[in-house]
Amino acid sequence: MTSFLDRVFFADRCSGKQIFYLKPAAAIVSARRAGRREQKHAKLLQYAERVWHIESGSEEEKVDLAIQKTREFFESLGAKTHLSQYGVGADKIPVVIEQLKAHGMIALSETQDLTLDISHKILERAV
């Protein structure tokens, strides 16, 4: 199951109405992994070794390369990997955060430690 941030709703203002639509997960995935690397270090290392077969280098180098390879994979499929490529800039982040609050999604992840502040930082990385 993907996390909510992988399926996060983005809002546009159009004639005074909010229109919500989904953006592909590729725009969030690498930013989320990079933003949570300390908390998810063991899982990211496992991901690097098992999915990408990265066996050489330090643990940090393996994690960095796995995040890079994930972004390159999505891009090779024609997926955009930055929110700015969808015309979504940093100015939309407060709208997204407000939507997370409105939907009660203030403590995300399996450990419920992904706060709105962390979500904000992840979205900033994704722009």
DRENTORKOL-3810 file (N, C-alpha, C; in nm, 4 decimals):
REM DRENTORKOL-3810
@n.u->0.0838; n.v->-0.1173; n.w->0.0000; ca.u->0.0000; ca.v->0.0000; ca.w->0.0000; c.u->0.0887; c.v->0.1242; c.w->0.0000
@n.u->0.0555; n.v->0.2200; n.w->-0.0805; ca.u->0.1332; ca.v->0.3427; ca.w->-0.0827; c.u->0.0887; c.v->0.4338; c.w->0.0300
@n.u->0.1763; n.v->0.5192; n.w->0.0748; ca.u->0.1399; ca.v->0.6125; ca.w->0.1797; c.u->0.0547; c.v->0.7240; c.w->0.1215
@n.u->-0.0099; n.v->0.7964; n.w->0.2086; ca.u->-0.0928; ca.v->0.9061; ca.w->0.1615; c.u->-0.0120; c.v->1.0079; c.w->0.0839
@n.u->0.1111; n.v->1.0336; n.w->0.1274; ca.u->0.1915; ca.v->1.1318; ca.w->0.0549; c.u->0.2241; c.v->1.0863; c.w->-0.0863
@n.u->0.2186; n.v->0.9560; n.w->-0.1114; ca.u->0.2392; ca.v->0.9075; ca.w->-0.2471; c.u->0.1156; c.v->0.9311; c.w->-0.3336
@n.u->0.0032; n.v->0.9580; n.w->-0.2701; ca.u->-0.1219; ca.v->0.9804; ca.w->-0.3422; c.u->-0.1822; c.v->1.1154; c.w->-0.3072
@n.u->-0.0989; n.v->1.2028; n.w->-0.2536; ca.u->-0.1480; ca.v->1.3274; ca.w->-0.1968; c.u->-0.2272; c.v->1.4104; c.w->-0.2976
@n.u->-0.3297; n.v->1.4740; n.w->-0.2462; ca.u->-0.4116; ca.v->1.5610; ca.w->-0.3291; c.u->-0.3482; c.v->1.6995; c.w->-0.3379
@n.u->-0.3478; n.v->1.7526; n.w->-0.4558; ca.u->-0.2991; ca.v->1.8879; ca.w->-0.4760; c.u->-0.4172; c.v->1.9733; c.w->-0.5180
@n.u->-0.4176; n.v->2.0929; n.w->-0.4731; ca.u->-0.5310; ca.v->2.1799; ca.w->-0.5020; c.u->-0.4905; c.v->2.2911; c.w->-0.5977
@n.u->-0.5769; n.v->2.3178; n.w->-0.6884; ca.u->-0.5639; ca.v->2.4329; ca.w->-0.7764; c.u->-0.6856; c.v->2.5205; c.w->-0.7521
@n.u->-0.6663; n.v->2.6465; n.w->-0.7673; ca.u->-0.7800; ca.v->2.7386; ca.w->-0.7581; c.u->-0.8227; c.v->2.7723; c.w->-0.9015
@n.u->-0.9474; n.v->2.7509; n.w->-0.9267; ca.u->-1.0000; ca.v->2.7772; ca.w->-1.0600; c.u->-1.1376; c.v->2.8415; c.w->-1.0432
@n.u->-1.1502; n.v->2.9663; n.w->-1.0796; ca.u->-1.2758; ca.v->3.0404; ca.w->-1.0674; c.u->-1.3321; c.v->3.0336; c.w->-0.9259
@n.u->-1.2435; n.v->3.0421; n.w->-0.8265; ca.u->-1.2885; ca.v->3.0417; ca.w->-0.6880; c.u->-1.3215; c.v->2.9043; c.w->-0.6331
@n.u->-1.3120; n.v->2.8021; n.w->-0.7140; ca.u->-1.3427; ca.v->2.6662; ca.w->-0.6687; c.u->-1.2123; c.v->2.5894; c.w->-0.6544
@n.u->-1.2082; n.v->2.5019; n.w->-0.5562; ca.u->-1.0905; ca.v->2.4155; ca.w->-0.5440; c.u->-1.1176; c.v->2.2877; c.w->-0.6221
@n.u->-1.0228; n.v->2.2539; n.w->-0.7049; ca.u->-1.0312; ca.v->2.1294; ca.w->-0.7802; c.u->-0.9173; c.v->2.0416; c.w->-0.7319
@n.u->-0.9502; n.v->1.9212; n.w->-0.6860; ca.u->-0.8487; ca.v->1.8306; ca.w->-0.6343; c.u->-0.8218; c.v->1.7217; c.w->-0.7364
@n.u->-0.6964; n.v->1.6908; n.w->-0.7543; ca.u->-0.6581; ca.v->1.5866; ca.w->-0.8473; c.u->-0.5314; c.v->1.5198; c.w->-0.7969
@n.u->-0.5126; n.v->1.3994; n.w->-0.8401; ca.u->-0.3961; ca.v->1.3220; ca.w->-0.7974; c.u->-0.2779; c.v->1.3482; c.w->-0.8894
@n.u->-0.1619; n.v->1.3429; n.w->-0.8317; ca.u->-0.0386; ca.v->1.3499; ca.w->-0.9089; c.u->0.0312; c.v->1.2157; c.w->-0.8946
@n.u->0.1035; n.v->1.1735; n.w->-0.9961; ca.u->0.1729; ca.v->1.0444; ca.w->-0.9874; c.u->0.2681; c.v->1.0375; c.w->-0.8688
@n.u->0.2781; n.v->0.9200; n.w->-0.8172; ca.u->0.3636; ca.v->0.8952; ca.w->-0.7011; c.u->0.5089; c.v->0.9308; c.w->-0.7263
@n.u->0.5518; n.v->0.9269; n.w->-0.8486; ca.u->0.6928; ca.v->0.9523; ca.w->-0.8799; c.u->0.7396; c.v->1.0886; c.w->-0.8311
@n.u->0.6502; n.v->1.1843; n.w->-0.8228; ca.u->0.6889; ca.v->1.3183; ca.w->-0.7792; c.u->0.7173; c.v->1.3244; c.w->-0.6304
@n.u->0.6734; n.v->1.2262; n.w->-0.5544; ca.u->0.6889; ca.v->1.2278; ca.w->-0.4087; c.u->0.7857; c.v->1.1207; c.w->-0.3587
@n.u->0.7904; n.v->1.0075; n.w->-0.4256; ca.u->0.8625; ca.v->0.8908; ca.w->-0.3738; c.u->1.0073; c.v->0.9204; c.w->-0.3354
@n.u->1.0845; n.v->0.9746; n.w->-0.4275; ca.u->1.2260; ca.v->0.9988; ca.w->-0.3972; c.u->1.2432; c.v->1.1028; c.w->-0.2880
@n.u->1.1597; n.v->1.2060; n.w->-0.2916; ca.u->1.1675; ca.v->1.3096; ca.w->-0.1879; c.u->1.1336; c.v->1.2522; c.w->-0.0511
@n.u->1.0345; n.v->1.1644; n.w->-0.0462; ca.u->0.9969; ca.v->1.1026; ca.w->0.0818; c.u->1.1097; c.v->1.0131; c.w->0.1324
@n.u->1.1677; n.v->0.9351; n.w->0.0430; ca.u->1.2763; ca.v->0.8468; ca.w->0.0859; c.u->1.3956; c.v->0.9276; c.w->0.1351
@n.u->1.4300; n.v->1.0319; n.w->0.0620; ca.u->1.5430; ca.v->1.1154; ca.w->0.1034; c.u->1.5117; c.v->1.1876; c.w->0.2340
@n.u->1.3895; n.v->1.2333; n.w->0.2489; ca.u->1.3507; ca.v->1.3070; ca.w->0.3679; c.u->1.3375; c.v->1.2227; c.w->0.4923
@n.u->1.3223; n.v->1.0928; n.w->0.4750; ca.u->1.3043; ca.v->1.0022; ca.w->0.5888; c.u->1.4205; c.v->0.9052; c.w->0.6027
@n.u->1.5318; n.v->0.9384; n.w->0.5421; ca.u->1.6435; ca.v->0.8438; ca.w->0.5367; c.u->1.6942; c.v->0.8042; c.w->0.6743
@n.u->1.6953; n.v->0.8942; n.w->0.7692; ca.u->1.7446; ca.v->0.8609; ca.w->0.9028; c.u->1.6519; c.v->0.7592; c.w->0.9717
@n.u->1.5210; n.v->0.7857; n.w->0.9658; ca.u->1.4248; ca.v->0.6966; ca.w->1.0297; c.u->1.4110; c.v->0.5636; c.w->0.9555
@n.u->1.4323; n.v->0.5658; n.w->0.8268; ca.u->1.4126; ca.v->0.4473; ca.w->0.7429; c.u->1.5434; c.v->0.3895; c.w->0.6910
@n.u->1.6525; n.v->0.4205; n.w->0.7588; ca.u->1.7850; ca.v->0.3815; ca.w->0.7094; c.u->1.7934; c.v->0.2311; c.w->0.6796
@n.u->1.7519; n.v->0.1487; n.w->0.7735; ca.u->1.7623; ca.v->0.0033; ca.w->0.7546; c.u->1.6788; c.v->-0.0427; c.w->0.6360
@n.u->1.5584; n.v->0.0104; n.w->0.6226; ca.u->1.4721; ca.v->-0.0295; ca.w->0.5106; c.u->1.5274; c.v->0.0206; c.w->0.3775
@n.u->1.5827; n.v->0.1424; n.w->0.3769; ca.u->1.6414; ca.v->0.1947; ca.w->0.2540; c.u->1.7645; c.v->0.1149; c.w->0.2127
@n.u->1.8428; n.v->0.0739; n.w->0.3086; ca.u->1.9598; ca.v->-0.0083; ca.w->0.2797; c.u->1.9162; c.v->-0.1434; c.w->0.2227
@n.u->1.8151; n.v->-0.2011; n.w->0.2835; ca.u->1.7599; ca.v->-0.3275; ca.w->0.2342; c.u->1.7050; c.v->-0.3096; c.w->0.0917
@n.u->1.6350; n.v->-0.2007; n.w->0.0687; ca.u->1.5811; ca.v->-0.1678; ca.w->-0.0637; c.u->1.6948; c.v->-0.1565; c.w->-0.1655
@n.u->1.8018; n.v->-0.0861; n.w->-0.1289; ca.u->1.9169; ca.v->-0.0706; ca.w->-0.2186; c.u->1.9746; c.v->-0.2056; c.w->-0.2583
@n.u->1.9897; n.v->-0.2922; n.w->-0.1607; ca.u->2.0534; ca.v->-0.4220; ca.w->-0.1858; c.u->1.9608; c.v->-0.5190; c.w->-0.2565
@n.u->1.8351; n.v->-0.5254; n.w->-0.2151; ca.u->1.7432; ca.v->-0.6258; ca.w->-0.2707; c.u->1.6800; c.v->-0.5856; c.w->-0.4019
@n.u->1.6453; n.v->-0.4599; n.w->-0.4164; ca.u->1.5780; ca.v->-0.4162; ca.w->-0.5382; c.u->1.6782; c.v->-0.3765; c.w->-0.6455
@n.u->1.7783; n.v->-0.2983; n.w->-0.6074; ca.u->1.8734; ca.v->-0.2468; ca.w->-0.7046; c.u->2.0039; c.v->-0.3250; c.w->-0.7070
@n.u->2.0191; n.v->-0.4224; n.w->-0.6194; ca.u->2.1391; ca.v->-0.5073; ca.w->-0.6147; c.u->2.2664; c.v->-0.4248; c.w->-0.5990
@n.u->2.2580; n.v->-0.3233; n.w->-0.5153; ca.u->2.3740; ca.v->-0.2383; ca.w->-0.4876; c.u->2.4516; c.v->-0.3029; c.w->-0.3737
@n.u->2.5681; n.v->-0.3528; n.w->-0.4046; ca.u->2.6463; ca.v->-0.4277; ca.w->-0.3059; c.u->2.7719; c.v->-0.3548; c.w->-0.2600
@n.u->2.8187; n.v->-0.2586; n.w->-0.3384; ca.u->2.9442; ca.v->-0.1923; ca.w->-0.3017; c.u->2.9174; c.v->-0.0511; c.w->-0.2529
@n.u->3.0129; n.v->0.0003; n.w->-0.1761; ca.u->3.0026; ca.v->0.1346; ca.w->-0.1218; c.u->2.9594; c.v->0.1310; c.w->0.0239
@n.u->2.9654; n.v->0.2468; n.w->0.0865; ca.u->2.9215; ca.v->0.2577; ca.w->0.2253; c.u->2.7689; c.v->0.2483; c.w->0.2304
@n.u->2.7142; n.v->0.2348; n.w->0.3487; ca.u->2.5693; ca.v->0.2296; ca.w->0.3631; c.u->2.5057; c.v->0.3563; c.w->0.3074
@n.u->2.5647; n.v->0.4710; n.w->0.3378; ca.u->2.5108; ca.v->0.5981; ca.w->0.2882; c.u->2.5162; c.v->0.6053; c.w->0.1363
@n.u->2.6255; n.v->0.5584; n.w->0.0778; ca.u->2.6375; ca.v->0.5592; ca.w->-0.0679; c.u->2.5341; c.v->0.4672; c.w->-0.1315
@n.u->2.5084; n.v->0.3533; n.w->-0.0697; ca.u->2.4069; ca.v->0.2605; ca.w->-0.1201; c.u->2.2685; c.v->0.3249; c.w->-0.1181
@n.u->2.2356; n.v->0.3905; n.w->-0.0077; ca.u->2.1056; ca.v->0.4571; ca.w->0.0050; c.u->2.0939; c.v->0.5692; c.w->-0.0978
@n.u->2.1987; n.v->0.6510; n.w->-0.1103; ca.u->2.1974; ca.v->0.7599; ca.w->-0.2092; c.u->2.1747; c.v->0.7064; c.w->-0.3501
@n.u->2.2461; n.v->0.6015; n.w->-0.3838; ca.u->2.2351; ca.v->0.5438; ca.w->-0.5176; c.u->2.0966; c.v->0.4840; c.w->-0.5411
@n.u->2.0390; n.v->0.4215; n.w->-0.4402; ca.u->1.9049; ca.v->0.3639; ca.w->-0.4535; c.u->1.8013; c.v->0.4733; c.w->-0.4787
@n.u->1.8136; n.v->0.5839; n.w->-0.4074; ca.u->1.7212; ca.v->0.6965; ca.w->-0.4280; c.u->1.7393; c.v->0.7519; c.w->-0.5691
@n.u->1.8628; n.v->0.7668; n.w->-0.6116; ca.u->1.8912; ca.v->0.8154; ca.w->-0.7470; c.u->1.8351; c.v->0.7202; c.w->-0.8520
@n.u->1.8585; n.v->0.5904; n.w->-0.8344; ca.u->1.8110; ca.v->0.4916; ca.w->-0.9310; c.u->1.6574; c.v->0.4880; c.w->-0.9373
@n.u->1.5933; n.v->0.5103; n.w->-0.8242; ca.u->1.4473; ca.v->0.5137; ca.w->-0.8228; c.u->1.3964; c.v->0.6297; c.w->-0.9065
@n.u->1.4556; n.v->0.7466; n.w->-0.8870; ca.u->1.4173; ca.v->0.8643; ca.w->-0.9661; c.u->1.4431; c.v->0.8381; c.w->-1.1151
@n.u->1.5594; n.v->0.7829; n.w->-1.1485; ca.u->1.5922; ca.v->0.7531; ca.w->-1.2883; c.u->1.4962; c.v->0.6507; c.w->-1.3481
@n.u->1.4549; n.v->0.5539; n.w->-1.2678; ca.u->1.3591; ca.v->0.4535; ca.w->-1.3149; c.u->1.2281; c.v->0.5203; c.w->-1.3559
@n.u->1.1738; n.v->0.6034; n.w->-1.2676; ca.u->1.0488; ca.v->0.6717; ca.w->-1.3005; c.u->1.0650; c.v->0.7592; c.w->-1.4245
@n.u->1.1768; n.v->0.8294; n.w->-1.4339; ca.u->1.2013; ca.v->0.9157; ca.w->-1.5489; c.u->1.2137; c.v->0.8339; c.w->-1.6771
@n.u->1.2705; n.v->0.7135; n.w->-1.6695; ca.u->1.2826; ca.v->0.6285; ca.w->-1.7888; c.u->1.1463; c.v->0.5836; c.w->-1.8399
@n.u->1.0459; n.v->0.5879; n.w->-1.7519; ca.u->0.9092; ca.v->0.5534; ca.w->-1.7909; c.u->0.8314; c.v->0.6758; c.w->-1.8377
@n.u->0.8993; n.v->0.7897; n.w->-1.8389; ca.u->0.8337; ca.v->0.9132; ca.w->-1.8800; c.u->0.7595; c.v->0.9835; c.w->-1.7676
@n.u->0.7766; n.v->0.9359; n.w->-1.6446; ca.u->0.7096; ca.v->0.9977; ca.w->-1.5299; c.u->0.7885; c.v->1.1194; c.w->-1.4842
@n.u->0.7175; n.v->1.2205; n.w->-1.4438; ca.u->0.7805; ca.v->1.3404; ca.w->-1.3909; c.u->0.8144; c.v->1.3150; c.w->-1.2446
@n.u->0.9300; n.v->1.3606; n.w->-1.2022; ca.u->0.9759; ca.v->1.3298; ca.w->-1.0669; c.u->0.9898; c.v->1.4529; c.w->-0.9775
@n.u->0.9425; n.v->1.5655; n.w->-1.0246; ca.u->0.9417; ca.v->1.6873; ca.w->-0.9445; c.u->0.8054; c.v->1.7532; c.w->-0.9598
@n.u->0.7514; n.v->1.8020; n.w->-0.8516; ca.u->0.6207; ca.v->1.8662; ca.w->-0.8571; c.u->0.6212; c.v->1.9867; c.w->-0.9507
@n.u->0.7341; n.v->2.0553; n.w->-0.9585; ca.u->0.7432; ca.v->2.1726; ca.w->-1.0457; c.u->0.7203; c.v->2.1348; c.w->-1.1926
@n.u->0.7481; n.v->2.0109; n.w->-1.2286; ca.u->0.7245; ca.v->1.9656; ca.w->-1.3660; c.u->0.5752; c.v->1.9567; c.w->-1.3968
@n.u->0.4931; n.v->1.9572; n.w->-1.2921; ca.u->0.3478; ca.v->1.9578; ca.w->-1.3074; c.u->0.2905; c.v->2.0968; c.w->-1.2882
@n.u->0.3782; n.v->2.1951; n.w->-1.2712; ca.u->0.3305; ca.v->2.3301; ca.w->-1.2466; c.u->0.2904; c.v->2.3533; c.w->-1.1017
@n.u->0.3327; n.v->2.2633; n.w->-1.0144; ca.u->0.3016; ca.v->2.2757; ca.w->-0.8720; c.u->0.4260; c.v->2.3280; c.w->-0.8021
@n.u->0.4175; n.v->2.4505; n.w->-0.7537; ca.u->0.5311; ca.v->2.5125; ca.w->-0.6880; c.u->0.5182; c.v->2.5114; c.w->-0.5373
@n.u->0.6159; n.v->2.5684; n.w->-0.4743; ca.u->0.6184; ca.v->2.5745; ca.w->-0.3283; c.u->0.4980; c.v->2.6491; c.w->-0.2720
@n.u->0.4393; n.v->2.7368; n.w->-0.3526; ca.u->0.3227; ca.v->2.8120; ca.w->-0.3070; c.u->0.2013; c.v->2.7232; c.w->-0.2820
@n.u->0.1995; n.v->2.6024; n.w->-0.3364; ca.u->0.0875; ca.v->2.5093; ca.w->-0.3165; c.u->0.1034; c.v->2.4247; c.w->-0.1904
@n.u->0.2233; n.v->2.4219; n.w->-0.1335; ca.u->0.2475; ca.v->2.3363; ca.w->-0.0166; c.u->0.1534; c.v->2.3690; c.w->0.0986
@n.u->0.1313; n.v->2.4953; n.w->0.1336; ca.u->0.0373; ca.v->2.5231; ca.w->0.2430; c.u->-0.1042; c.v->2.4692; c.w->0.2167
@n.u->-0.1462; n.v->2.4711; n.w->0.0912; ca.u->-0.2779; ca.v->2.4176; ca.w->0.0562; c.u->-0.2819; c.v->2.2673; c.w->0.0815
@n.u->-0.1752; n.v->2.1986; n.w->0.0427; ca.u->-0.1675; ca.v->2.0541; ca.w->0.0645; c.u->-0.1676; c.v->2.0236; c.w->0.2145
@n.u->-0.0894; n.v->2.0982; n.w->0.2904; ca.u->-0.0821; ca.v->2.0765; ca.w->0.4347; c.u->-0.2192; c.v->2.0985; c.w->0.4975
@n.u->-0.2901; n.v->2.2004; n.w->0.4533; ca.u->-0.4257; ca.v->2.2255; ca.w->0.5053; c.u->-0.5194; c.v->2.1096; c.w->0.4719
@n.u->-0.5029; n.v->2.0519; n.w->0.3533; ca.u->-0.5857; ca.v->1.9362; ca.w->0.3163; c.u->-0.5520; c.v->1.8145; c.w->0.4022
@n.u->-0.4246; n.v->1.7954; n.w->0.4313; ca.u->-0.3871; ca.v->1.6871; ca.w->0.5218; c.u->-0.4545; c.v->1.7062; c.w->0.6576
@n.u->-0.4495; n.v->1.8289; n.w->0.7093; ca.u->-0.5152; ca.v->1.8596; ca.w->0.8375; c.u->-0.6639; c.v->1.8328; c.w->0.8289
@n.u->-0.7268; n.v->1.8821; n.w->0.7234; ca.u->-0.8718; ca.v->1.8685; ca.w->0.7070; c.u->-0.9156; c.v->1.7225; c.w->0.7030
@n.u->-0.8293; n.v->1.6370; n.w->0.6521; ca.u->-0.8618; ca.v->1.4947; ca.w->0.6426; c.u->-0.8087; c.v->1.4150; c.w->0.7621
@n.u->-0.7581; n.v->1.4861; n.w->0.8637; ca.u->-0.7094; ca.v->1.4193; ca.w->0.9845; c.u->-0.5816; c.v->1.3414; c.w->0.9639
@n.u->-0.5081; n.v->1.3742; n.w->0.8615; ca.u->-0.3856; ca.v->1.3018; ca.w->0.8300; c.u->-0.2656; c.v->1.3793; c.w->0.8836
@n.u->-0.2576; n.v->1.3820; n.w->1.0147; ca.u->-0.1541; ca.v->1.4616; ca.w->1.0806; c.u->-0.0416; c.v->1.3764; c.w->1.1381
@n.u->-0.0599; n.v->1.2459; n.w->1.1408; ca.u->0.0442; ca.v->1.1531; ca.w->1.1878; c.u->0.0437; c.v->1.0333; c.w->1.0933
@n.u->0.1245; n.v->1.0411; n.w->0.9902; ca.u->0.1256; ca.v->0.9387; ca.w->0.8862; c.u->0.2379; c.v->0.8385; c.w->0.9069
@n.u->0.2398; n.v->0.7383; n.w->0.8280; ca.u->0.3356; ca.v->0.6276; ca.w->0.8220; c.u->0.2933; c.v->0.5178; c.w->0.9181
@n.u->0.3573; n.v->0.4051; n.w->0.9011; ca.u->0.3223; ca.v->0.2907; ca.w->0.9852; c.u->0.3523; c.v->0.3158; c.w->1.1325
@n.u->0.4413; n.v->0.4068; n.w->1.1602; ca.u->0.4751; ca.v->0.4387; ca.w->1.2996; c.u->0.4098; c.v->0.5687; c.w->1.3468
@n.u->0.3302; n.v->0.6279; n.w->1.2612; ca.u->0.2573; ca.v->0.7510; ca.w->1.2945; c.u->0.3495; c.v->0.8665; c.w->1.3343
@n.u->0.4720; n.v->0.8659; n.w->1.2857; ca.u->0.5671; ca.v->0.9707; ca.w->1.3224; c.u->0.5933; c.v->1.0704; c.w->1.2096
@n.u->0.5198; n.v->1.0587; n.w->1.1016; ca.u->0.5352; ca.v->1.1511; ca.w->0.9904; c.u->0.4357; c.v->1.2661; c.w->1.0132
@n.u->0.4856; n.v->1.3712; n.w->1.0747; ca.u->0.4031; ca.v->1.4853; ca.w->1.1137; c.u->0.3810; c.v->1.5803; c.w->0.9963
@n.u->0.2984; n.v->1.6804; n.w->1.0189; ca.u->0.2761; ca.v->1.7808; ca.w->0.9153; c.u->0.4039; c.v->1.8578; c.w->0.8836
@n.u->0.4873; n.v->1.8812; n.w->0.9835; ca.u->0.6156; ca.v->1.9487; ca.w->0.9580; c.u->0.7040; c.v->1.8652; c.w->0.8657
@n.u->0.7087; n.v->1.7358; n.w->0.8914; ca.u->0.7878; ca.v->1.6467; ca.w->0.8061; c.u->0.7262; c.v->1.6397; c.w->0.6666
@n.u->0.5942; n.v->1.6320; n.w->0.6597; ca.u->0.5263; ca.v->1.6318; ca.w->0.5300; c.u->0.5608; c.v->1.7567; c.w->0.4513
@n.u->0.5643; n.v->1.8696; n.w->0.5189; ca.u->0.5989; ca.v->1.9969; ca.w->0.4546; c.u->0.7403; c.v->1.9904; c.w->0.3958
@n.u->0.8348; n.v->1.9375; n.w->0.4740; ca.u->0.9736; ca.v->1.9268; ca.w->0.4265; c.u->0.9847; c.v->1.8324; c.w->0.3072
@n.u->0.9097; n.v->1.7236; n.w->0.3110; ca.u->0.9108; ca.v->1.6287; ca.w->0.1990; c.u->0.8567; c.v->1.6949; c.w->0.0729
@n.u->0.7489; n.v->1.7685; n.w->0.0888; ca.u->0.6909; ca.v->1.8381; ca.w->-0.0269; c.u->0.7876; c.v->1.9439; c.w->-0.0807
@n.u->0.8586; n.v->2.0124; n.w->0.0080; ca.u->0.9582; ca.v->2.1094; ca.w->-0.0379; c.u->1.0662; c.v->2.0407; c.w->-0.1212
@n.u->1.1095; n.v->1.9232; n.w->-0.0772; ca.u->1.2098; ca.v->1.8469; ca.w->-0.1534; c.u->1.1555; c.v->1.8043; c.w->-0.2895
@n.u->1.0256; n.v->1.7777; n.w->-0.2931; ca.u->0.9638; ca.v->1.7272; ca.w->-0.4157; c.u->0.9440; c.v->1.8352; c.w->-0.5220
@n.u->0.9445; n.v->1.9613; n.w->-0.4803; ca.u->0.9239; ca.v->2.0698; ca.w->-0.5765; c.u->1.0450; c.v->2.0740; c.w->-0.6686
END
